[in-house]
Amino acid sequence: MEVKKDMMWRIYSVFFFICLFGIAIVIQIFRIQFVQGDYWKEKADSLTTDYKNIEASRGNIFSDNGSMLGHLCSHL
């Protein structure tokens, strides 16, 4: 009977610490979401990559003998 009582005490203590750990996680989530939320949203906005379209500059096209082919396209 003493072995069963000792085993149950260990099971209850492990269960208590797991529940305590879960409650700590929920409190931390609440703190980050609602207390520090504005700070992290501002941080995310400042670190987010902004994509912009940049028009490519058109260069000259040369043939294999070194003559420029770009002037041929202007007559089309």
Backbone bond lengths (Angstrom), bond angles and torsions (degrees), N, CA, C in turn:
res aa  C-N    CA-C-N  psi(-1)  N-CA   C-N-CA  omega(-1)  CA-C   N-CA-C  phi
1 M - - - 1.444 - - 1.522 111.06 -
2 E 1.321 116.20 -35.16 1.464 120.60 179.00 1.533 112.05 -65.30
3 V 1.330 117.37 -34.25 1.459 121.89 179.57 1.528 109.66 -67.30
4 K 1.313 116.48 -41.45 1.467 120.46 179.01 1.528 110.65 -64.71
5 K 1.309 117.35 -40.80 1.464 121.36 179.33 1.535 110.66 -65.37
6 D 1.321 116.26 -40.48 1.460 121.05 178.47 1.531 110.72 -65.62
7 M 1.327 116.64 -41.32 1.449 121.29 179.50 1.535 110.45 -67.25
8 M 1.302 118.56 -41.37 1.463 121.84 179.04 1.532 110.87 -65.28
9 W 1.334 117.51 -38.00 1.456 121.47 177.56 1.528 110.19 -61.32
10 R 1.329 117.31 -42.18 1.464 121.42 178.26 1.535 111.07 -66.52
11 I 1.303 117.16 -42.13 1.470 120.93 179.22 1.519 110.40 -63.15
12 Y 1.314 117.85 -44.78 1.460 121.24 179.32 1.526 111.53 -65.27
13 S 1.314 117.43 -38.73 1.466 119.32 179.84 1.529 110.80 -68.23
14 V 1.339 117.96 -39.75 1.467 120.59 176.80 1.532 109.57 -65.42
15 F 1.315 117.64 -42.71 1.461 121.60 177.93 1.529 110.70 -60.80
16 F 1.325 117.33 -41.20 1.458 122.03 178.92 1.527 110.75 -61.95
17 F 1.322 117.51 -45.48 1.464 120.35 -179.38 1.531 112.41 -69.20
18 I 1.311 117.58 -34.01 1.465 120.23 175.72 1.531 109.88 -66.52
19 C 1.315 117.77 -42.90 1.467 121.01 176.54 1.524 111.16 -64.26
20 L 1.318 117.22 -41.04 1.455 121.28 177.72 1.529 110.94 -62.40
21 F 1.325 116.85 -40.52 1.463 121.78 177.78 1.528 110.48 -64.89
22 G 1.331 117.41 -41.19 1.461 121.39 177.59 1.517 112.09 -64.15
23 I 1.308 117.19 -40.98 1.465 121.20 177.84 1.519 110.44 -65.15
24 A 1.333 117.02 -38.98 1.466 120.72 177.43 1.529 110.92 -62.93
25 I 1.318 117.44 -38.50 1.470 120.94 177.64 1.530 110.47 -65.49
26 V 1.317 117.52 -43.81 1.473 120.96 179.51 1.526 110.67 -63.52
27 I 1.326 117.70 -40.63 1.459 121.15 177.89 1.527 110.27 -63.97
28 Q 1.327 116.91 -42.15 1.465 120.66 179.18 1.535 111.06 -64.32
29 I 1.322 117.50 -41.13 1.466 121.34 176.94 1.532 110.28 -61.39
30 F 1.322 116.94 -45.06 1.465 121.22 178.33 1.523 110.63 -60.80
31 R 1.328 117.19 -43.38 1.466 121.64 -178.54 1.532 111.39 -64.55
32 I 1.321 116.71 -43.36 1.467 120.15 -179.96 1.528 110.48 -68.78
33 Q 1.320 116.99 -41.09 1.464 120.83 -175.68 1.517 112.46 -70.90
34 F 1.313 117.50 -47.21 1.458 120.40 -170.27 1.525 114.11 -103.88
35 V 1.310 118.57 -35.58 1.461 120.37 -178.13 1.522 110.86 -83.49
36 Q 1.331 117.03 -46.55 1.462 121.33 -177.76 1.530 112.37 -102.26
37 G 1.309 118.38 11.59 1.463 122.26 -173.57 1.517 114.19 -58.71
38 D 1.323 117.20 -45.29 1.465 120.26 -178.68 1.527 111.50 -63.34
39 Y 1.322 116.69 -39.65 1.466 120.58 178.99 1.527 110.80 -61.68
40 W 1.327 117.24 -46.56 1.465 120.09 -176.97 1.519 112.03 -72.28
41 K 1.335 118.71 -31.12 1.464 120.55 175.09 1.522 110.76 -66.72
42 E 1.327 116.93 -41.42 1.453 120.95 177.00 1.524 111.22 -64.96
43 K 1.315 116.07 -39.79 1.464 121.09 177.87 1.529 110.67 -63.72
44 A 1.316 117.33 -41.15 1.460 121.35 179.48 1.529 110.81 -66.71
45 D 1.329 117.34 -38.93 1.462 120.43 178.98 1.524 111.47 -65.94
46 S 1.331 117.11 -35.52 1.461 119.54 -178.55 1.522 112.27 -77.50
47 L 1.324 118.10 -22.87 1.459 120.98 -177.82 1.525 113.39 -100.34
48 T 1.313 117.45 -3.64 1.453 121.13 -177.57 1.527 109.81 -74.23
49 T 1.309 115.83 138.54 1.463 121.34 178.37 1.520 109.56 -74.07
50 D 1.320 116.06 132.54 1.458 121.90 178.83 1.519 108.38 -104.78
51 Y 1.326 117.24 119.59 1.454 122.09 -178.24 1.525 110.00 -92.01
52 K 1.327 116.11 131.51 1.457 121.43 177.56 1.519 108.21 -131.18
53 N 1.328 116.12 142.17 1.456 120.98 175.79 1.517 109.14 -83.48
54 I 1.314 115.92 129.20 1.455 122.01 178.36 1.519 107.21 -119.33
55 E 1.322 114.85 123.34 1.459 119.75 179.09 1.527 109.35 -68.92
56 A 1.314 115.65 135.77 1.462 120.70 179.86 1.517 109.86 -75.95
57 S 1.324 116.22 139.40 1.463 119.43 175.00 1.523 108.24 -81.49
58 R 1.303 115.74 134.14 1.454 121.17 -176.47 1.516 108.52 -85.23
59 G 1.303 116.00 126.57 1.458 120.74 179.85 1.517 111.55 -103.67
60 N 1.295 115.50 -178.96 1.460 121.53 177.90 1.523 109.89 -82.47
61 I 1.326 115.66 145.95 1.460 121.34 178.10 1.524 107.50 -111.00
62 F 1.310 115.43 127.39 1.455 120.95 -178.05 1.518 110.10 -110.63
63 S 1.335 115.80 147.09 1.461 120.45 176.36 1.522 109.46 -83.75
64 D 1.330 116.35 -179.58 1.460 119.85 -177.74 1.534 112.40 -70.39
65 N 1.335 118.06 -18.82 1.463 119.38 177.51 1.527 112.58 -93.01
66 G 1.341 117.30 1.52 1.457 121.52 175.40 1.513 114.61 95.91
67 S 1.327 119.46 -2.88 1.464 119.91 179.14 1.526 110.01 -82.68
68 M 1.316 115.01 147.83 1.465 119.96 -176.26 1.520 110.63 -78.74
69 L 1.350 115.65 131.91 1.454 121.36 179.89 1.532 112.16 -99.39
70 G 1.281 118.62 -11.65 1.453 123.18 -175.60 1.503 113.77 -61.60
71 H 1.324 118.82 -31.68 1.463 120.54 -176.77 1.529 111.40 -72.84
72 L 1.332 118.11 -17.35 1.461 120.70 177.94 1.525 111.36 -72.70
73 C 1.299 117.02 -31.61 1.463 121.01 -177.28 1.524 111.70 -73.84
74 S 1.307 118.20 -22.30 1.457 120.00 -177.75 1.519 112.77 -72.56
75 H 1.329 118.52 -18.92 1.467 121.53 -179.72 1.518 112.53 -85.41
76 L 1.326 118.37 -7.98 1.472 120.91 -176.19 1.459 112.28 -80.55
